[in-house]
Amino acid sequence: MLDLAVIGAGPCGLAVGVAAKRAHLACSLFDKGPVVSSLQRYPLYMTFFSTPEKLEIGVPFVTAGDKPTRREALAYYRRVAEHFELDVRQYHEVVRVKRISEAFELVARHPGAAEPETIRSRHLVCATGYFESPNLSAAVTWCAPPVTSSHPTCSASPGKTCRTYRTSSSSHTRTGSSAWWWWAGATAP
């Protein structure tokens, strides 16, 4: 069982993966495309508004100019995944998330596999970014940030609760990138 499953391998998902790696958590990132596939949709010769320092994750982001280009960002974020040896499962589309007891069960499809893969994780982060619209199941509670809530489908037993928080990296707020995460089975305060 994983400690943490991350849906999305964009900049926010990678940042969560790096933090999990530094905390020695068993973490896997699932993306229906390649690492930072959303950046591939940006205009070919686009330059970011942010400086490299505001976009970097754990390792320096060195650029030729004052602001990074799309090409530099693609190379940088892929290098981050390699540098930290993140378990990024590219082309694994998560098709279902189900709340089970003290964890989450994810079902992911991969084009090379005959059957979908089932993964269990104690915690879940949804970092699908600006271009995607997550279809969250009733297994989790969607709340405005920062809120703690109890929901019948999240409660494993009396005294247990599913906590929902939202975070947003300041460097990605312009594009609307954000990560949502859930702690399954946390004891209610």
C-alpha positions as CSV (number, residue, x, y, z in Angstrom):
1,M,0.0,0.0,0.0
2,L,1.2,3.5,-0.9
3,D,1.5,6.2,1.7
4,L,0.4,8.8,-0.9
5,A,-1.1,8.6,-4.4
6,V,-1.0,11.8,-6.6
7,I,-3.3,12.2,-9.5
8,G,-1.4,14.5,-11.9
9,A,2.3,14.9,-12.7
10,G,2.3,18.6,-13.5
11,P,4.3,21.2,-11.5
12,C,2.0,20.9,-8.5
13,G,2.0,17.1,-8.6
14,L,5.7,17.0,-8.9
15,A,6.1,19.4,-5.9
16,V,3.9,17.0,-3.8
17,G,6.1,14.1,-5.0
18,V,9.3,15.8,-4.1
19,A,7.9,16.7,-0.6
20,A,6.8,13.1,-0.1
21,K,10.2,11.8,-1.2
22,R,11.9,14.1,1.3
23,A,9.5,12.8,4.0
24,H,10.4,9.2,3.1
25,L,6.8,8.4,2.0
26,A,6.0,5.7,-0.5
27,C,4.4,7.9,-3.2
28,S,3.4,7.4,-6.8
29,L,2.2,10.0,-9.3
30,F,-0.4,9.0,-11.9
31,D,-0.9,11.0,-15.1
32,K,-2.9,10.2,-18.2
33,G,-0.1,11.7,-20.3
34,P,3.6,12.4,-20.0
35,V,5.2,14.4,-17.2
36,V,3.9,18.1,-17.3
37,S,1.8,17.3,-20.3
38,S,-0.2,20.5,-19.7
39,L,2.9,22.6,-20.6
40,Q,3.0,20.9,-24.0
41,R,-0.3,22.7,-24.7
42,Y,1.3,26.1,-24.1
43,P,2.2,28.1,-27.2
44,L,5.5,26.9,-28.8
45,Y,7.5,30.1,-28.1
46,M,5.8,31.1,-24.9
47,T,7.8,32.8,-22.1
48,F,6.5,32.5,-18.5
49,F,5.6,35.6,-16.4
50,S,7.2,34.1,-13.3
51,T,11.0,34.0,-12.7
52,P,12.8,30.7,-12.5
53,E,13.1,31.0,-8.7
54,K,9.3,31.1,-8.3
55,L,8.8,28.0,-10.5
56,E,11.6,25.8,-9.2
57,I,11.0,22.7,-7.1
58,G,13.9,21.5,-5.0
59,V,16.7,22.1,-7.6
60,P,17.8,25.3,-9.2
61,F,16.0,26.3,-12.4
62,V,18.7,27.8,-14.6
63,T,17.5,29.7,-17.7
64,A,19.2,31.6,-20.6
65,G,17.1,34.7,-20.0
66,D,15.2,36.5,-17.1
67,K,12.1,34.3,-17.6
68,P,11.9,30.7,-18.6
69,T,10.5,29.5,-21.9
70,R,8.1,26.7,-22.4
71,R,10.9,24.5,-23.7
72,E,13.1,25.2,-20.7
73,A,10.2,24.5,-18.3
74,L,9.4,21.2,-20.0
75,A,13.1,20.1,-19.7
76,Y,13.4,21.4,-16.1
77,Y,10.3,19.6,-14.7
78,R,11.2,16.4,-16.4
79,R,14.7,16.7,-14.9
80,V,13.1,17.2,-11.4
81,A,11.3,13.9,-11.8
82,E,14.5,12.2,-12.7
83,H,16.7,13.9,-10.1
84,F,14.4,12.9,-7.2
85,E,13.7,9.5,-8.8
86,L,9.9,10.0,-8.5
87,D,7.6,7.1,-9.3
88,V,5.7,8.7,-12.1
89,R,3.4,6.4,-13.9
90,Q,2.9,8.1,-17.2
91,Y,-0.1,7.3,-19.4
92,H,-1.9,5.8,-16.4
93,E,-5.4,7.4,-16.4
94,V,-7.1,7.1,-13.0
95,V,-10.7,6.2,-13.9
96,R,-12.1,5.6,-10.4
97,V,-11.3,6.5,-6.8
98,K,-13.1,4.7,-4.0
99,R,-12.9,5.3,-0.3
100,I,-12.2,2.0,1.5
101,S,-11.9,1.7,5.3
102,E,-8.7,3.6,6.2
103,A,-7.5,4.2,2.6
104,F,-8.3,5.0,-1.0
105,E,-8.5,2.6,-3.9
106,L,-7.6,3.9,-7.3
107,V,-8.2,2.2,-10.6
108,A,-5.9,3.2,-13.4
109,R,-5.9,2.3,-17.0
110,H,-2.7,2.0,-19.0
111,P,-2.7,1.6,-22.8
112,G,-0.2,-1.3,-22.7
113,A,-2.1,-3.3,-20.1
114,A,-5.1,-5.6,-20.8
115,E,-6.7,-5.0,-17.4
116,P,-6.9,-1.8,-15.3
117,E,-4.5,-1.7,-12.3
118,T,-5.8,-1.3,-8.7
119,I,-3.7,0.7,-6.3
120,R,-4.3,1.4,-2.6
121,S,-3.1,4.4,-0.8
122,R,-3.5,5.9,2.7
123,H,-3.6,9.4,1.3
124,L,-4.7,11.0,-1.9
125,V,-3.8,14.2,-3.7
126,C,-5.6,15.4,-6.8
127,A,-3.3,17.8,-8.7
128,T,-4.9,17.8,-12.1
129,G,-4.2,21.4,-12.8
130,Y,-5.9,24.1,-14.9
131,F,-6.6,22.2,-18.1
132,E,-8.4,19.3,-16.5
133,S,-11.7,19.0,-14.7
134,P,-11.5,16.3,-12.1
135,N,-14.6,14.2,-11.7
136,L,-14.4,13.5,-8.0
137,S,-16.4,10.6,-6.7
138,A,-18.7,10.8,-3.6
139,A,-15.9,9.0,-1.8
140,V,-14.3,12.4,-1.0
141,T,-15.8,15.7,0.0
142,W,-15.1,18.7,-2.2
143,C,-14.7,21.8,0.0
144,A,-13.7,25.4,-0.3
145,P,-10.2,26.1,1.0
146,P,-9.2,25.6,3.8
147,V,-12.0,23.5,5.3
148,T,-12.1,20.4,7.5
149,S,-15.3,18.5,7.1
150,S,-17.0,15.2,7.9
151,H,-19.0,13.4,5.3
152,P,-20.9,10.1,5.6
153,T,-19.1,8.5,2.7
154,C,-15.7,9.4,4.3
155,S,-16.4,8.1,7.7
156,A,-15.0,4.7,8.3
157,S,-16.5,4.5,11.8
158,P,-17.7,6.9,14.5
159,G,-14.9,9.2,15.5
160,K,-13.3,9.1,12.0
161,T,-13.4,11.8,9.4
162,C,-12.1,12.6,6.0
163,R,-10.3,15.9,5.9
164,T,-10.1,18.0,2.7
165,Y,-7.7,20.8,2.2
166,R,-6.7,22.8,-0.9
167,T,-3.4,24.3,-1.6
168,S,-2.1,26.4,-4.4
169,S,1.5,27.1,-5.3
170,S,2.0,30.8,-5.5
171,S,4.0,30.4,-8.7
172,H,1.1,28.6,-10.4
173,T,-1.8,30.7,-9.2
174,R,-1.9,32.6,-12.5
175,T,-2.8,29.5,-14.4
176,G,-5.1,28.2,-11.7
177,S,-3.0,25.1,-10.9
178,S,-3.8,23.7,-7.5
179,A,-3.6,20.5,-5.5
180,W,-6.4,19.0,-3.4
181,W,-5.6,16.3,-0.9
182,W,-7.5,14.0,1.4
183,W,-6.5,12.3,4.6
184,A,-8.5,9.1,5.0
185,G,-9.5,8.0,8.5
186,A,-8.0,10.8,10.5
187,T,-9.3,11.0,14.0
188,A,-11.8,13.8,14.5
189,P,-10.6,16.6,16.9
